[in-house]
């Protein structure tokens, strides 16, 4: 699809969308390092519009890959940087702000920090209210919360 779009003279704005789709496929099939490489390039491109929803989507994709690769420090630095900007520019109830906070909650739970559960509980409440309980993002965040609670219970026993 990417080669075809380039041959047909697609706008420069369409090409990153296709690259994002490719990176998502890589991530879903376990090729996380390759996905991360593409997502980092896309995030670097998007940083020109630092407060746009696309920038925060790419930041969420980078954070997800970093967590899957157990690069917790790097993920934490990224999330601490972008979450306040997402909250300010998009609002607390925007999809990408909620998703970024859910990754931060997961990060904290991986570090055995109980505040990760609180962040995930808030993210589930917001996602349920904004998108509904059946929405795929809400279900994903609920799964993160369930995992965080189980890990916290295991760590405290």
C-alpha positions, 0 to 999 in steps of 0.5 A: 500500500505504501509503495502504491501511494508513493507511485500514485503521488499521495500527499505527504500526510497520507504516507505517515498514516500508512507507515503507522498501519504497518507499524501497528501490524508489526507490533501485533505480530510480535515485531515490536522492535521494528514497530518501535523504530517506525513509531519513533520516526512518526513521533519525531515527524509529529512533534512539529505539531506537539499539541496535536492529537496525532502527536499524542497517538504516536507518543502512545504507540511509542510508550506501548512498544517501550513497555512491551520491550521492558524499557520502563525508564524510557517509557516513564520519561516519555509519558511524564513529558507528554501527558501534561501536554495532552491534558492541557491541549486535548483535555482529560477526557480525550481518547489519547490523554486517557490512553497515555494515562493508561500506559502510565498506570500500567508502567507504575503497576509494573514497578509495583507502585500502587498508584498505578491502580488508581490511575487505571481506575480513573482511566476506566471511569473516563473511558466508560463515560466518554466511549462506553463500556463496550468500546475496545479502548475501554475494554483494553484499559479495564484489562490493564486495570485487572492485571495491575490489581492482580499484580498488586495482590500478588506482590503484597502477599 
